[in-house]
Structures are given as structure tokens and as C-alpha cells.
Amino acid sequence: MKIANLIIDVRPLQRTAGDSPLGRALMDAAQALIQTRSARLLASVNAPLPAELAREGVAVLRALPIRREAVTVISAGQEAVALAADMRPQMKPFVRLLTIEWRKGADGVEGYAVCGDGVPDAPVGRTAPTETDVSDLDQLQLNLLADVCEAFLVVDAAVASNKDIMRDLVASARGGDMRIVVLNGDSAVEAPEVSSLRLGAGGIRRLVEKAQAVLLPHDEPAALTSWEVEAWGGVWLKISAGDVVKSLSDLCLLAAEASSSAHVHNAPATPDVLAALPRQSIPDAPDRPRIALVTPMFPDKGGPPHSSLDLAMALTELCDLDIWTNSDMLPLHRKKVSNVYRLSDAFPADRYDEIIYVMGNHKMYAPIYAMMRRYGGVVIQHDAHMLDFLNATLGRGGLEDLLLRELGYRPPAHDIGALIKDLAAFGRPLLSPIVETAHGVIVHSPTARSVIDNLYDSHVEYFPVGMPYPFDVEKLAPDQRLQAKLSFGVDPRVPCIVSFGEVHLQKGAKQCLFVLNELRSWGVEFQFLFVGPIQSALRCELENYIENLSLTDYVKIVGAVSEEHYIRYLVAGDLVLQIRQIPFGQVSGALLDAVSAGMHGVASENLARSIEAPEMIRRVTDGASPTIYAEEIAQIIASKAYEKRPGPGWNDFTVKHDFVVYARNLLAMIFGRGREGR
């Protein structure tokens, strides 16, 4: 039968490289299934995909999808145990988890089978690897063994873990010429007569070919199976505690007799182990999903609280929405949602069809992070890095442990500012505690999606961020703009360039002044405003630069303003200049606001790419000379293109960056397109 969403978890193979019977059974099943069915592979980004499975056209996932649709997952070993343990109540009805396990059939035949609740066991074919290549390390171990003995008995690690058996074997080996070789594990008893080898399939085959016999357990083996021993020309004997061991030579004779009388027929790999699976039934999508949104909310300051309010208002049209927050929402907003709770209230996770958390780079998100770790769900990740949050949450020691895990070495974490400056050099945004804990991650730039997808085991999706301040064309008409300019004392005869958002050295404050100095030296007429909060020490520093560069008559540091005035400055400005060198796709809320207001301007390449800015924003390569920025601005001013508001590409941009579209994308990600609520 057809299985629409088949996922094969190959992470056990990445961990062990198929060097165990269970791994080889999983490999056999995976190879058979990707040849006969449409399947995706669940694999970690931290290890290479097995070459046998790296086929063109086979999709690779880094985490299970969260969409509410029927999914069949085949896994094995500790990964299967973890998948079952971590399965959220919201996903259990949709995920059919099948595991490859050691089974003994009604006919007494033992081997691996695909198993699951309510489905019949499907035996996996018993085949032995034909691999003959022996790695250099394996060959070295085999050579060392040959130097110390000519005759040896191979003991599977599952047998060697039993002290009673190993004591008997060691006692029988004393004074003799035959050695005991424990394969792919440790012996419960250490003795001069015992050697331990860890070999791949090719090395195991070579070892078995030369062994006098192989001792196997009565249940699942750890290193090799009876049919593999036979296929490689060896003899085997199953042994357990209490069996009488007279001598190793007697065991070898018994093994030869047992192998002769209990010959294992090597069945070929089953072409389709899922042929007998019953059809999977799943619940219908709810007409109005019940969603928990865990977030700071407006009127708290900052981008995420404001965006969360806009998202919440859009979601109320599509679902039953409960807000979990420590913010004091305004009454007119509270009455539009179903319920509002404090983060400290008892949280009924099972009540919701999905839980959505909003995370930002500030210590106030610590209780939200704690809830996400406990209950799971989808995270809206606002910031491209979280070092300030992680430093406050993990402490210096925990942050240094994170650096060690992600980078492979431990740089000092006493100076967070220095770490932030080094992020690009690190090549990683250090997001694993958030994105690998969440069951789904939403980011607001295509760059951030690519970074997380390439570096972390996470299900990540990109949604264009909604505009906090959508403008009608009428609000951008010449008379409205003139009115806004006059209200702030902006000369309407001179082009007004504005840099919005927090004024900070890492956000290009000095670079802006160097750009303006170029324009002044070229005789370009302009006036410039810094509109956004600024620390007093930096204000004094910038004012000295302004005076030294003879820009006093051109530049004004406005500082922090009210939301009403901020919106009016967006109308009053003619051009926007945003210079910022932040890696990994950090979204610029200030540039988003300027584009929302239809402004022409110039921005750093990655900053413009983060919001997919339209053509009215000219892009300059990150790290470029201030002269390049100045040339672009001078061209816009000379052409008077800034006088036409909104600029080209604005209509398409506003459609993509609408919060109603965002809300529908969010619910479609969870419930599927056309099923995202009514």
C-alpha cells in the first residue's frame, strides 16, 4: 500500500556506521525501502550520511516535521527510544513509530523485524554484508592479534558482558594456546588471555574467517549474527551462564556440531517490509484550532512584544487563542483573545492543538524558555543570536560549555561583547539550546533559515516578518509628508536622510558619519537624523565626531521618541541609511519600518537581504567603504527618486509582510494549507 509520508531514521547508522547487527538490519531495510518507495531520511547534520544511502533525489530531514498529517517513522536503538519518549501528545495521533527489534517468531526463527503497536511484525531479510574492504585501523588490530596468537575464539560482546561466562572461559583458556577475542565491546573479566577488538564489517568478516569458533548469546547479539558467521565460513555456538565449559577446544567442537545441525538459511532482504501495514487513520483538523501563544506582549517595549500583539490580533480571526504572558496587556487587546494567563499559572499543555513560544535575546525570556523545554512546541526566533539571553540563563560556565560543544574549543566567555563581535569568525550563531530543543522553529529571514538548516538538527521554516506599522498610500502623499516634516522642523527643501533604531557602534553609527562626511565634501545638500535611543556616553562621542567632521549643520541626534513620533518620522524622512554588520540573518526592524513607509534608501547587503527589501533599497556589500554608500545616496538624491513615495516594489512587499498572511502561514505550517482555521 502507498505510504504518503515515510521517514527512515538513519541517525543510528551515523552513530555506529552500521557496525552492529541492528545497524546492518536498519541499513538493509533502508536500502530496500528507498528503492521501492518514496521515503525521506532523518539524519543529523553533525555526521555524514552513509554513502549507501546518499542517493540523488532522496530528501534529508534534520528533525521530524510538525505538520498534522499521517507520518510513518522507522527507527532503531536509542534513537527510537528517544523518539517515543519525546513524542508530544499533540503529535502522537499523527506519527506511527515503527522500530527494528530482535524477534523470535512462532516458528522459532530469530532475527530482526519492523515492529509497532497494532501492526504485525515484518521480518527484515537476514543477509550478511559482502564487504571485503578492511580499514587501516582494523587491519592494524588484526595484525597485532596475529602476532600474539594463531588460534582464538571470538566472543560476542553481549556474551562477554556476563561475568560468570567469562570466568569460565578464562579458566578454560589458562595454560592453553587459544586466546579469547571479545568483539566490539568490553569483557566483564579482565585477564591476559582476553583481547578486545572493535572492527567494522570488513574486519569482522576477516576475523570470523580465521576464528576457531564464535560464541553468541541466546538473544540479540551485539557484534554479529549466526547467519553472518555462516555466510563468512565460520562456526558458532549459543552459550549462556550455567553452560558447562570444559575447554575452549571442546567449545569449538560443539560449535561445529551446532552449526551443522542448526543451519541458518540466509533469506534475502525483504523487498518491502511495509507491504502489510494497515492504513493509518488520523484526527480531522479542528475548525478552529486552540493555540497557546507564550510571549511578552505590548505595551512592553521592544520588537517582539509589538510583533506578538499584531500576530495575536491576526490569529484571533483564525483560531481560539490563549495568551500566556507576564505583560500587562491593554483591556482592548485582552478582550479580543480567548484567555490571558500568567506564566506562573498551571499550564494545561494537553489542552492545546499547538503551543507557540516567542523568543528574543534578553533575560526576560528565561521563563518562556523553561516552559518550552518542559512542554515543547514551536518557537518564533526573533534574533539571529542569543548570547545575552544565554549568558543570563546558562551563566558563564554553561555558556563556555556551549561554546565547547559547538566550536570544539572553549574561548573565555567573560566578555559577551567580544563574543558577539567574534560570531562571524566562529561561523556559528550558537543557537543549539533553543533550536534543537524546539519541535519547530520560525525565523524571519531566508539567511537565518539557511544557517539553522545547515548547522542544527532542527525543523526550521522562514516566514516574512509582518510590518508593525503598515501605511496606506494616502498617508504617504506629499501633503502628509510636508506636514510631518514641518512638525519636526525638518527643512522640506533639503533631502532628509534618516537612520532608525537604537544608535550603537555595532549598528554603524560611526560609519554613517563617515558616509555623510563624503556627501558634504562633494557638495551634496542633505540633512541627517539619528532617530532612536542612544546612551549618553555614545551621544557625547558621536557629537565630538560630528564637530570634528564639520557636520554640525547637517546632523541631528534626535534620540528616543514616542511611538506616535516614530511613525511620523517614518513619513517625514526621504531616504533611509542603515549600516549594520550582523551575521546569520538578523532582521532589521528599523529597515522593515522604513520600507513599510515606502522610503528609498541604502542598506548593508545582508541587512537588506534579511527582509527581502524591494528595489527601492539599494544594497551595498557588507564591510564596503563609506564612499560606496555615499555614492549610492548621492545618485538617489540627484535623480530625485525619493520624491516618489512609495517606491518601486512596495506593493508586493506589503502583501508578503502582512500579519494576516503571517498568521495563515503559521497555522498552515502546523495544520496544512487550507486547514489552518476558519
ABEGO torsion letter per residue (X at the ends): XBBABBBBBAAAAAAAGGABAAAAAAAAAAAAAAAABBBBBBBBAABBBBAAABBBGBBBBABBBABBBBBBBBBBEAAAAAAAAABBAAAAAABBBBBBBBBBBAAGBBEBBBBBBGBBBBBBBBBBBABABBBAAAAAAAAAAAAABABBBBBBAAAAABAAAAAAAAAAABGBABBBBBBGEBBABBBAABBBBBBBAAAAAAAAAABABBBBBABBBAABBAAAAAAAGBBBBBBBBGBBBABAAAAAAAAAAAAAABBBBBBBBBABAAAABBBBBBBBBBABBBBBBBBBBOABBEAAAAAAAAAAAAAAAABBBBBBBABBBBAAAAAABABBBBAABBBBAAABABBBBBBBBBAAAAAAAAAAAAAEEBBBBABABAAAAAAAAAEAAAAAAAAAAAAGBBBBAABAAAAAAAAAAAGBAGAAAAAAABABBBBABAAAAAAAAAABBBBBBBBBBBBABBBBAAAABAAAAAAAAAAAGBBAABBBBBBBEBBBAAAGAAAAAAAAAAAAAAGBBBBBBBBEBBBAAAAAAAAAAAAAAGAAAABBBAEBBBAAAAAAAAAABABBBBBBBBBGGBBBAAAAAAAAAGBBEBBBAAAAAAAGBBAABBBBBBGBBAAAAAAAAAAAAAAGAAABOBBBGAAAAAAAABAAAAAAAAAAAAAEBGAAEX
